Amino acid sequence: MRVKRLNNKSNIIGTNVKKYRLKNEYTQEQLCQKIDLYGLNLYHSDIYLIEHNKRLVRDYEALIFAKVFKISMDELYKGTDKELE
């Protein structure tokens, strides 16, 4: 299966995931534990790849990130429209 990319990135929310993770003072491992409470199993290596825009983020994963960070989906995607330029 070929993975599609936009401007050589697999996702556009990785920077915001990292920003909110650090704002909440979570390590990548702690974020994985919070995500696991929603029934989604991610590893810290997955978080690393997401934060560096090298891993595709599924819609349900984005929703769980928003829930863990207690933010709206709009906030999670805030500023990402610059990726289209």
C-alpha positions as CSV (number, residue, x, y, z in Angstrom):
1,M,0.0,0.0,0.0
2,R,1.4,3.4,-1.0
3,V,1.1,6.1,1.6
4,K,0.1,9.5,0.2
5,R,1.9,12.6,1.4
6,L,1.4,16.3,1.3
7,N,4.6,18.4,1.1
8,N,6.5,15.2,2.1
9,K,4.5,14.9,5.3
10,S,2.1,12.1,6.4
11,N,0.0,14.3,8.7
12,I,-0.5,18.0,9.4
13,I,-1.3,17.9,13.1
14,G,2.0,16.5,14.4
15,T,3.3,19.9,15.5
16,N,0.1,20.6,17.4
17,V,0.2,17.1,19.1
18,K,3.7,17.9,20.3
19,K,2.7,21.4,21.4
20,Y,-0.2,20.1,23.5
21,R,1.7,17.2,24.9
22,L,4.4,19.5,26.2
23,K,1.8,22.0,27.4
24,N,0.2,19.2,29.5
25,E,3.7,18.2,30.6
26,Y,3.2,14.6,29.3
27,T,6.1,12.5,28.2
28,Q,5.4,10.4,25.0
29,E,5.0,7.4,27.3
30,Q,2.5,9.2,29.5
31,L,0.5,10.3,26.4
32,C,0.4,6.7,25.3
33,Q,-1.0,5.7,28.7
34,K,-3.7,8.4,28.5
35,I,-4.6,7.3,24.9
36,D,-4.8,3.7,26.1
37,L,-7.6,4.6,28.4
38,Y,-9.7,5.2,25.3
39,G,-8.9,1.8,24.0
40,L,-6.3,2.8,21.5
41,N,-2.9,1.2,21.8
42,L,-0.1,3.5,20.6
43,Y,3.6,3.3,21.4
44,H,6.0,6.2,22.2
45,S,7.6,5.5,18.8
46,D,4.2,6.1,17.2
47,I,4.0,9.4,19.0
48,Y,7.5,10.4,17.9
49,L,6.6,9.6,14.3
50,I,3.3,11.5,14.5
51,E,5.0,14.6,16.0
52,H,7.6,14.5,13.2
53,N,4.8,14.2,10.6
54,K,6.1,10.8,9.5
55,R,3.1,8.7,10.4
56,L,-0.4,8.9,9.2
57,V,-3.0,9.9,11.8
58,R,-6.4,8.3,11.4
59,D,-9.5,10.3,12.2
60,Y,-10.3,8.4,15.3
61,E,-6.7,8.9,16.6
62,A,-7.1,12.7,16.0
63,L,-10.4,12.6,18.0
64,I,-8.7,10.8,20.9
65,F,-5.8,13.3,20.9
66,A,-8.3,16.1,21.2
67,K,-10.1,14.3,24.0
68,V,-6.9,13.6,25.9
69,F,-5.7,17.2,25.6
70,K,-9.3,18.5,26.4
71,I,-9.4,20.6,23.3
72,S,-11.6,20.8,20.2
73,M,-10.8,19.3,16.9
74,D,-10.6,22.8,15.6
75,E,-7.8,23.6,18.1
76,L,-6.0,20.4,17.2
77,Y,-6.0,21.5,13.5
78,K,-5.4,25.2,14.2
79,G,-2.7,26.7,12.0
80,T,-2.4,23.6,9.8
81,D,-3.8,25.3,6.7
82,K,-0.4,26.7,6.1
83,E,0.6,23.2,5.1
84,L,-1.4,23.6,1.9
85,E,0.8,26.6,0.7
